[in-house]
Amino acid sequence: MITLILQESTSIFSNGVFIAILGAVLAVLLSGIGSAIGVQMGGRAAAGVLSEKPELFGKMIVLQALPGTQGIYGFIVAILVIMKLGLLGGGTVTPIDAIEGWKLFGACMPIAIVGLISAVIQAKTGVSAIHMTAKQPEASARAITMVALVETYAILALLASILLVQGL
């Protein structure tokens, strides 16, 4: 029985399509987790500010939402992988070997890993920016700029993943 399970798991990890899909799943999953944590952190800080200064809602929502972009980036990369495999639109699946599957898996990792980490780090910056905006509402543009700077690294990871997926 154990031998059968090991043989089946070995064959699963030698299936290139499965490996590529696993990479796409991790791109969505990890960047999405980072974004969910980040948006939650911003929301908690913004809720505290808005309980006393509800007129700052527009400024708070931007700062809260910024860490959510990493989840979108992971989703974009996953869609590109799914399209490359022919899984979108009901067509036939493009068979690929394990090496090609691992290449696509690797192409998903920049946005998966950087998306997870940068969303949380961006949220930490966002929480500080929310507190700054609460004290100095006129500084909200500077606060958004500080939070957006962290976004640069998520965008670089997105571009790396896109270029790697498209180059295969």
N, C-alpha and C positions, 0 to 999 in steps of 0.2 A: 504494500500500500504506500509506504513512504517513498519507495523507488518511483512509483507511478506519479506521485505528486511532484517529486523533484524533476522528473522527465517533462511533465506538463509545464512546470514553471520555467524550465530551461527553454522550452519551445516558445513560450510566450515572450521571453526576453530576446529571442532571436528573430521575432517577427518585427520587421522594420516599421510597419504601420502602427503597431501597438506602441512601440518605443516613441515614435514621433507624436502620437496622440498623448502619451504620458507627459511629454515635454510641454505640449499645448495646455494640458490640464494644470500642470504646475505653474505655467505662466499666468493663467487666470487665477488660480487658487492663491498663490503666494502674494501676487501684487494686489489681489482683492482683499486678502486678510490685512495686509499693510494699510490699504486705503480705509477699510472699515474701522480699524483701530485708530487711524489718524483722524478720520472725520468724527469719531466718537470723542476723542480727546479735545478737538476743537469745539465740538458741541457742548461739552461740559463747561469749558471755560467761557464760551459765549453765553450760555444760559445764566451763568453767574452775573455777567455784565448786564445782560438784557433785563434781569430782574430789577435792576436799579436805573438803567438807561435804555428803555425800549426803543428810543429814537435811533439807536446805533445798529438796528437790525441789518440794514443793507451792508454796512461795513463788516459786521460780524459774519454774515453768511458767506461772504467771499473768502474770508480767512479760514472759516471752517471747511469750506468745500475744496480748497486747493489740494489737500492730501488725497482727495478722491480720484485725481487724474491717473495715478499709477495703476489703479484697477482697470481703467479704460485702456491704458497702454498694453497691459497684459492680454486683455480681450482682443485687441487689434492683432497682436502677434499670433494668438491662437487661431483667429479667423484665417490669417495668411497660411498657417500650417495646414488647416483643414482644407482650404482651397487647393493648396499644392498637392494634397493627397487625393483630391477629387471627391471628397466626402460631402461637399456642398452641392445641392441641386439634384440629388438623386442619381447622379451618374455612376459610372463604375469607379471603384477605388483603384488608384494607381498603386500597383504592387511595388514595394521597395524592399531592399535587403536590410539586414540589421545595421550595416555600416551607415547607410543613408538615414536610417531611423535614428541612430545615435547622433548623426550630424544635425538633424533637425531638432532633436532633444537638446543638444548643446546650444543651438541657435536660440532656443527659448530661454536659456538660463540667464542671460544678462538682465532681461526685464523681470524675470521671476525673482531673482535675488535682489537686484537693485530696487525693484518696485516695492518689495516688502520692506526693506530697510529704509529707503528714502522717504516713504510715506510716513513712517513713524517719526523719523528725524524732522521731516517737514512739519509734522503736527506739533512737535515740541517747539519749533521756531514759531509756529502759528499761535500757540498758546501764549508765548511771550508777546507776540505782536498784538494779540487780542487784549492783553493787559495794558500794553502801551496805548492802544487806541482808546481804551476805556478812560485812561487818564488824560490823553491828548487826542481827541477825535480828529483834529486837523492833521495829525501825523499818519492817518490811515494809509495814504499812498506810499509812504516810506515803509510802513509795516507790511503792506502787500508785496512790495519790492523785495524785502528781506526774505519773506516766505517763498516767493517765486524763484529766488536764487537757488534754493535747494532743488527745485524742479528741474534745473539744468541737467543734473545727473540722471534723473529718471528719463529725460528726453534723450540723452546720450545712450543710455541703455536701450531705449526703444529703437533708436536708429541702428545701433549695433545688431540687435535681434532682427530687425527688418532686413538689413543688408545681408546678414548671414542666411536667413530663410530664402531670400530672393536669389542669392548667389549659388544655392544648391540646385 
